[in-house]
Amino acid sequence: MIHVKKLSKSFGDRALWSEIDLKINRGEMTALVGPSGSGKSTLLNCLGLLDSPSTGAILYEGQDITQFSKREVRLFRREVLGYLFQHYALIENATLEENLEVATKPRRALRNKTRTAIAEALDRVGLAGREKDKIHYLSGGEQQRVALARLIVQQPALVLADEPTASLDHANTAMVVDTLREMSRDGCAVVIATHDDGVRDACDVVFAVHEASVTSTRRTVPEELVSQS
């Protein structure tokens, strides 16, 4: 699905990482690990076109997304990407329902199923019946559940998660990992920048950014998903 080829990132004379090669497949969870300052979030931001590499290419279905025009970047983010951030990125003075509606508006196929999709997504993350609650009344764990529900409604092909469990307790961390695993089983590719050993061990592939090395940790990807990558 995604092929990172000889990617490098520098800030002035400092090379953050160089010559990175990495393949990200559908139906697979990939952990980006490394010490603070190793560039995990920067690599994630390059995958999401929020930052630009210094050299190299990021191929999505054969196209180098680093060369996309502004219009192509907007379409890629709208049609392919889903984000899960440590600080949730929700509209705090809006309701749960209004936050999830934002994910359906750019996707025409979802517009006619908005209420059903939102209700089902909130039920999956344990927030059934709370569509009218305001975000600013929720706990941190509940807000991350809303962010997950937003991803479920959006149905992205690629999820980028930046330290999504850093401020969560064990139960909410398990819920995040389980939901992302369900999405990967449905054919989504999930990439997580994390310091959490438990999250790392739950992933199929671990990429140590500071060493530019890959380790397979669990299962193989189903053949029918590999054929789509």
Secondary structure, DSSP 8 states (H G I E B T S, - for coil): -EEEEEEEEEETTEEEEEEEEEEE-TT-EEEEE-STTSSHHHHHHHHTTSS--SEEEEEETTEEGGG--HHHHHHHHHHTEEEEETT----TTSBHHHHHHHHHTT-HHHHTTHHHHHHHHHHHTT-TT-TTSBGGGS-HHHHHHHHHHHHHHH--SEEEEESTTTT--HHHHHHHHHHHHHHHHTT-EEEEE---HHHHHHSSEEEETTTTEEEE-S----HHHHTT-
